Amino acid sequence: MVQLQDAPELTRTWLACPRPRPDATIRLLCFHHAGGSPSSFRPWLDELPDHVELLAVRLAGREARLRQTPVNSVAEVVEPLAEALAPLLRASPRLAIFGHSMGALLGFELARELRRRSLPRPELLVASGRNGPGVGRKLELHKLSDKQLIDEVQRIYGGIPKPILDEPELLALTLPVLRADLTINETHTLSEEAPLDIPIRAYAGVDDPHVGKAGLERWAEFTTASFESGQFAGDHFYLAPAPGMRWLLDKLRADLPAQV
């Protein structure tokens, strides 16, 4: 398998590989939630089988790309990301995509962008913490003042860690990224395209107030291949406690064989 360190600069800009596995036979590309970061997937590394190499998407405005301006549209993510993935896919085509919340939207649209470019298709799309496309009302949190934005995100998702809330400098770095991510999430318009022909899995927390069983089932309409949905104990961030993470990774292991 071609290693990320040997890939072009664009590829290395967009992707992080926290634990290279030269003998891996498939890559798992992971998109974090709005306001999140690539490092949120580090706890997964010890749980994944040796034949799976994790790649985390690096969006502008955080971690290694901290000095870059965050983007605020789906196209600004999936178009350059598809280009960045192309050298890896041509050399080692096996890929699965995982995304949580906003990340599920980006993962879905990346799969469609890869198809438009006639690049190797992913073997699996896993959408976590998000209703199927077109379900639910769109919020407009990205238009709120900083204080209103913080209050509403905490009320709806509870997703800003207390250490960030308590540190003004960290909060000042976080808010532009969060606002840009919410803009992606809230302004996206679904284009009419044929369903994907790859398996889709849709998972969420049982107590997620925004994602229900019917919303998860909506994902089935966007593939002609197999579909499965499931719920685990927890809320929108059901993956953060170790039991939720392990439940999900058990599901992934079953869908990511070493060989096909």
C-alpha positions as CSV (number, residue, x, y, z in Angstrom):
1,M,0.0,0.0,0.0
2,V,1.3,3.4,-1.0
3,Q,2.2,5.4,2.2
4,L,0.9,8.9,2.8
5,Q,4.4,10.2,3.4
6,D,5.2,9.4,-0.2
7,A,2.1,11.1,-1.6
8,P,1.9,14.5,-3.2
9,E,1.7,17.6,-1.0
10,L,-2.0,18.2,-1.7
11,T,-2.7,14.7,-0.3
12,R,-0.6,15.2,2.8
13,T,-2.3,18.6,3.4
14,W,-5.8,17.0,3.4
15,L,-5.1,13.8,5.2
16,A,-3.5,12.7,8.5
17,C,-2.3,9.1,9.1
18,P,-1.7,8.9,12.8
19,R,-0.5,5.3,12.7
20,P,0.8,4.1,9.3
21,R,0.2,0.5,8.5
22,P,2.2,-0.4,5.3
23,D,0.7,-3.9,5.3
24,A,-2.9,-2.7,5.6
25,T,-5.3,-3.8,2.8
26,I,-8.0,-1.1,3.2
27,R,-8.1,2.5,4.4
28,L,-10.8,4.0,6.6
29,L,-11.3,7.6,5.8
30,C,-12.8,9.5,8.8
31,F,-14.7,12.8,8.9
32,H,-15.3,14.5,12.3
33,H,-18.3,16.4,13.5
34,A,-18.8,20.2,13.2
35,G,-16.2,21.9,15.4
36,G,-14.2,18.7,15.7
37,S,-10.7,17.8,14.7
38,P,-8.7,14.9,13.2
39,S,-7.3,13.9,16.5
40,S,-10.7,12.8,17.8
41,F,-10.1,9.5,16.0
42,R,-6.9,8.7,17.9
43,P,-8.8,6.5,20.4
44,W,-9.8,4.2,17.5
45,L,-6.2,3.2,16.6
46,D,-5.8,0.5,19.2
47,E,-9.2,-0.9,18.4
48,L,-9.0,-1.3,14.6
49,P,-7.6,-4.5,13.1
50,D,-4.1,-4.5,11.6
51,H,-5.4,-4.7,8.0
52,V,-7.2,-1.3,8.4
53,E,-5.3,2.0,8.1
54,L,-7.1,5.0,9.5
55,L,-6.9,8.3,7.6
56,A,-8.4,11.4,9.2
57,V,-9.6,14.3,7.0
58,R,-7.8,17.6,7.8
59,L,-10.1,20.5,7.3
60,A,-8.7,24.0,7.3
61,G,-8.5,26.0,10.5
62,R,-7.5,23.4,12.9
63,E,-4.4,21.4,14.1
64,A,-1.9,21.1,11.3
65,R,-3.9,23.6,9.2
66,L,-4.6,26.0,12.0
67,R,-3.4,29.1,10.1
68,Q,-5.6,28.4,7.1
69,T,-9.1,30.0,6.7
70,P,-11.9,27.5,7.3
71,V,-14.1,26.7,4.3
72,N,-17.8,27.0,4.4
73,S,-19.2,24.8,1.6
74,V,-19.3,21.2,0.8
75,A,-17.7,21.7,-2.6
76,E,-14.7,23.4,-1.0
77,V,-14.1,20.2,0.9
78,V,-15.0,17.3,-1.4
79,E,-13.5,18.6,-4.7
80,P,-9.9,19.2,-3.5
81,L,-10.2,16.1,-1.2
82,A,-11.2,13.9,-4.2
83,E,-8.1,15.2,-6.0
84,A,-6.0,14.6,-2.9
85,L,-7.2,11.0,-2.7
86,A,-6.8,10.2,-6.3
87,P,-3.1,9.1,-6.2
88,L,-3.8,6.8,-3.2
89,L,-6.9,5.3,-4.8
90,R,-5.2,4.6,-8.1
91,A,-2.4,2.7,-6.3
92,S,-4.5,1.1,-3.6
93,P,-8.2,1.3,-4.4
94,R,-9.8,-0.2,-1.3
95,L,-11.4,2.6,0.8
96,A,-14.2,2.9,3.4
97,I,-15.7,6.2,4.5
98,F,-16.9,7.1,8.0
99,G,-18.5,10.4,9.0
100,H,-20.2,11.7,12.2
101,S,-22.9,14.4,12.0
102,M,-21.5,17.0,9.6
103,G,-18.9,14.4,8.7
104,A,-21.6,12.0,7.5
105,L,-22.8,14.7,5.0
106,L,-19.2,15.3,3.8
107,G,-18.5,11.5,3.5
108,F,-21.7,11.0,1.4
109,E,-20.9,13.9,-0.9
110,L,-17.3,12.7,-1.2
111,A,-18.5,9.3,-2.4
112,R,-20.6,11.1,-5.0
113,E,-17.7,13.3,-6.1
114,L,-15.4,10.2,-6.5
115,R,-18.1,8.7,-8.8
116,R,-18.3,11.9,-10.8
117,R,-14.5,11.7,-11.4
118,S,-14.6,7.9,-12.2
119,L,-12.3,7.2,-9.4
120,P,-12.4,3.8,-7.5
121,R,-15.6,3.8,-5.5
122,P,-15.5,3.2,-1.7
123,E,-16.5,-0.2,-0.4
124,L,-18.6,1.2,2.4
125,L,-20.1,4.5,3.7
126,V,-20.9,4.7,7.4
127,A,-23.1,7.7,8.4
128,S,-23.2,8.3,12.1
129,G,-25.3,10.7,14.1
130,R,-27.1,12.1,11.1
131,N,-30.5,11.6,9.4
132,G,-30.6,10.6,5.8
133,P,-30.3,13.5,3.3
134,G,-33.3,15.7,3.1
135,V,-34.7,14.8,6.6
136,G,-35.3,17.4,9.3
137,R,-35.5,21.2,9.3
138,K,-32.4,23.2,8.7
139,L,-31.1,25.4,11.5
140,E,-29.4,28.7,11.0
141,L,-27.0,28.7,13.9
142,H,-24.2,30.0,11.7
143,K,-25.9,33.4,11.5
144,L,-26.0,34.0,15.3
145,S,-23.7,36.2,17.3
146,D,-20.8,34.6,19.0
147,K,-22.7,34.5,22.4
148,Q,-25.9,33.2,20.8
149,L,-24.0,30.6,18.9
150,I,-22.2,29.3,22.0
151,D,-25.5,29.2,23.9
152,E,-27.4,27.4,21.2
153,V,-24.7,24.9,20.4
154,Q,-24.5,24.0,24.1
155,R,-28.3,23.8,24.4
156,I,-28.8,21.7,21.3
157,Y,-25.7,19.5,21.2
158,G,-23.7,20.1,24.4
159,G,-20.7,19.8,22.2
160,I,-18.2,22.5,23.3
161,P,-15.8,21.0,25.9
162,K,-15.7,23.0,29.2
163,P,-11.9,23.6,29.0
164,I,-12.6,25.5,25.7
165,L,-15.5,27.4,27.2
166,D,-13.4,28.4,30.2
167,E,-10.5,29.7,28.1
168,P,-11.2,32.8,26.1
169,E,-8.2,32.4,23.7
170,L,-9.2,28.8,22.9
171,L,-12.8,29.8,22.4
172,A,-11.7,32.6,20.0
173,L,-9.8,30.0,17.9
174,T,-12.7,27.6,18.0
175,L,-15.6,29.8,17.1
176,P,-14.6,30.6,13.4
177,V,-14.1,26.9,12.8
178,L,-17.4,26.0,14.4
179,R,-19.2,28.7,12.5
180,A,-17.7,27.6,9.1
181,D,-18.6,24.0,9.8
182,L,-22.2,24.9,10.7
183,T,-22.4,26.9,7.5
184,I,-21.4,23.8,5.6
185,N,-24.0,21.8,7.6
186,E,-26.9,24.3,7.3
187,T,-26.6,25.7,3.8
188,H,-26.0,22.5,1.8
189,T,-28.5,21.7,-1.0
190,L,-28.9,18.1,-2.1
191,S,-28.4,17.7,-5.8
192,E,-30.5,15.1,-7.8
193,E,-28.2,12.2,-8.6
194,A,-28.6,8.4,-9.0
195,P,-28.2,6.4,-5.8
196,L,-24.8,5.2,-4.9
197,D,-24.0,1.5,-5.5
198,I,-22.1,0.9,-2.3
199,P,-23.2,-0.4,1.1
200,I,-24.4,2.2,3.5
201,R,-24.6,1.8,7.3
202,A,-26.4,4.4,9.5
203,Y,-25.9,4.6,13.2
204,A,-26.9,6.9,16.1
205,G,-27.4,7.2,19.8
206,V,-30.8,6.1,21.1
207,D,-31.2,9.3,23.0
208,D,-30.0,11.6,20.1
209,P,-32.8,14.3,20.0
210,H,-32.2,15.1,16.4
211,V,-31.6,11.6,14.8
212,G,-34.3,8.9,15.0
213,K,-34.8,5.5,13.5
214,A,-36.9,6.9,10.7
215,G,-34.2,9.4,9.8
216,L,-31.6,6.7,9.8
217,E,-33.7,4.5,7.5
218,R,-33.8,7.4,5.0
219,W,-30.2,6.6,4.1
220,A,-31.5,3.4,2.5
221,E,-32.9,5.5,-0.4
222,F,-29.4,6.6,-1.4
223,T,-27.9,3.2,-2.3
224,T,-28.7,0.3,-4.5
225,A,-26.5,-1.9,-2.4
226,S,-27.0,-3.3,1.1
227,F,-28.2,-1.1,4.0
228,E,-28.2,-1.5,7.7
229,S,-29.1,0.9,10.6
230,G,-28.6,0.6,14.3
231,Q,-28.7,2.6,17.6
232,F,-26.6,2.4,20.7
233,A,-27.1,3.9,24.2
234,G,-26.2,7.5,24.3
235,D,-27.0,10.9,22.8
236,H,-25.6,12.8,19.8
237,F,-22.1,12.0,21.0
238,Y,-22.7,8.4,21.7
239,L,-19.2,7.5,20.3
240,A,-17.3,9.4,23.0
241,P,-17.8,6.9,25.8
242,A,-15.7,3.8,25.1
243,P,-18.7,1.4,25.0
244,G,-20.2,3.4,22.1
245,M,-16.9,3.6,20.2
246,R,-16.3,-0.2,20.6
247,W,-19.9,-1.0,19.5
248,L,-19.4,1.0,16.3
249,L,-15.9,-0.5,15.6
250,D,-17.3,-4.0,16.1
251,K,-19.8,-3.1,13.3
252,L,-17.0,-1.7,11.2
253,R,-14.8,-4.8,11.6
254,A,-17.6,-7.0,10.3
255,D,-17.9,-4.8,7.2
256,L,-14.1,-4.4,6.5
257,P,-12.6,-7.8,5.6
258,A,-8.9,-8.1,5.1
259,Q,-9.5,-9.4,1.6
260,V,-12.4,-9.3,-0.9
